[in-house]
Amino acid sequence: MALTSSSSLSKVSLSLVLFFFVSLSSSCQTSRFTLHTRAYTPQSQAEKLIRSLNLFPEEPVNIKGDHDVAFVPGKIVEKKFSFLGDSIEDLGHHAGYYSLPRSIAARMFYFFFESRTSKDDPVIIWLTGGPGSGSELALFYENGPFHIANNLSLTWNEYGWDQASNILFVDQPTGIGFSYSYNKIDIRHDEVGVSNDLYDFLQ
């Protein structure tokens, strides 16, 4: 009798072990499948795009290497760019860097969009944060000329502020978004330094 119950107990134990192993195995496969399919969801693609725009950098500020080769204070480097599509071909879209004169090697990044209506419309400056944030989230998800659609294409923002103004999006202060320096001394920690850099940028 003792032999029978011992044998039954070992069968039950073996069944429980097998059940646990199969359950664990199937849950791992399910989680792998979930992670794999998530890579193709609109949300994950948007997150990938946002990371590529440097909105979630690994470091808290943008410090690029130990030195800068060609820093000229007060110099602007700008490139006119165009998005795909015939309907926006003639509109002025600009992106660039301005070398801040009261810095060792700081460059402030901006996007500039000419008005869809008239170049004589007023100029609006958009600063995200308090300060302390890149402007790309506002540009693509709030008041910029375009929105990023679920399929990651650009669509017109019918409420974009560029319908009534020329709009300048600035990544500030230095070290935020695409604005960067080669020297940590250029990272501002007070309102006076932030204000002086923005003032110099706007001149």
Secondary structure, 3 states (H helix, E strand, C coil): CHHHHHHHHHHHHHHHHHHHHHHHHHHHHHHHHHHHHHCCCHHHHHHHHHHHCCCCCCCCCCECCCCCCCCCCCCEEEEECCCCCHHHCCCCEEEEEEECCCCCCCEEEEEEECCCCCCCCCEEEEECCCCCECCHHHHHHCCCCEEECCCCCEEECCCCHHHCCEEEEEEECCCCCCCEECCHHHCCCCHHHHHHHHHHHHC
